[in-house]
Structure formats: C-alpha cells, structure tokens
Amino acid sequence: MQLIPYLEMNYGLSDQVLQEIDKASVTKQHGKKCTILEAGNYAKNIFFIEKGLVRLFYFKGGKAITHYFFKEGDFVAGAESTFLQRKSVYGIEVLEEAVITAVPFSLINTLAVDSIAVNKLIQSILLQSLIGFSSRLQSLQFETAHERYQKLINQHPEILLRAPLGDIASFLGISQQTLSVIRAQR
C-alpha cells in the first residue's frame, strides 16, 4: 500500500498535512541487500515499507545481527536516532526487492506542532517500536530457542518464507546450524 492512502485510512490526517507529506516524501525502489541506513549514522527519515521486506540490524563482534523485520505497511526508523538525534546503532537493510518511502522527520516534527493527528502518528510509530523491542527482549530472556521459533511461526510465518535463514537465526539468537536442527525436528 502507498503511504498517502495508508495515512488517510489509518490516521485521519487533513488534506493539507497529506499534501505536505506527499510533497516532501521520496519513494524509491531498492534492490535486495541495499542498505538504506548505515549503522552508526544519524537517521533523518522515517521509512514506510510499501512493498518488500527489510531488517533492522546491528553489529556485534563484527557480525550483523537482525534485531527486527519490517514488511508492507510498517514504519521503520532508528527510533533513538530519529526522535532523539543520536547516532543509531542500528542499520536498515532491504531483504527483497522493495518500494520504500522516506519521510523527513523534521517535517513530521514541524507538522506535529499544530496537528493532533500527526502526534498520534508519531505515538503509533513509537508504540509499535516499543512493543516490538519489548517483546523481542522478553523472548530472548525467557524463551527457549524452540519457543522463539514457534512464536515466529505463529506470529509472522511470512518471515520464514521471505528472509534468509542466517538473518532468521540471528533474529532468534541462535546459530544457523541450531536453526536447521530445530526445523528438522518439526
């Protein structure tokens, strides 16, 4: 789904706000493995996934670890960087051909001064991020690898079909070999 119809349908933004967002936004097609935000940089945009699958990742011990997956209809942002203007430890990488719209956060921030609906949009993006990160932390702390895999199957089965196994394994906090063993046991 395209950004403007999505915002119209879900957030009740005024025509003027929608026009400003539309005018300032940039929609691009991205190929597989394209990095749209390098880890360690400042994020100036909020990204809306119109088509495709991306991952939020970080580096640990020189290895890229998948923190979260985002698909069509999701907003993705390095929250601490976008909202607090800090360097982001996270990068954003495209996992399959994608159409992504970048919306300058400075515009969203300016529009939020006079628009309750834009504030609700920001609140929704932050809440999605908080819930996702909290759920991930809880999974890593309290669930076994088998439980995390089952949860992924139950909540996001499309990820298993669309993301590389190495990225899925790092998201689950296990090696690719352990993932293969778990999959074989099913």
Salt bridges, closest charged atoms under 4 A:
GLU72 OE2 - ARG162 NH2 2.88
GLU93 OE1 - ARG55 NE 2.68
GLU96 OE2 - ARG162 NH2 2.39
GLU143 OE2 - LYS151 NZ 3.51
GLU158 OE2 - LYS71 NZ 3.99
GLU158 OE2 - HIS156 ND1 3.84
ASP167 OD1 - ARG55 NH1 3.30
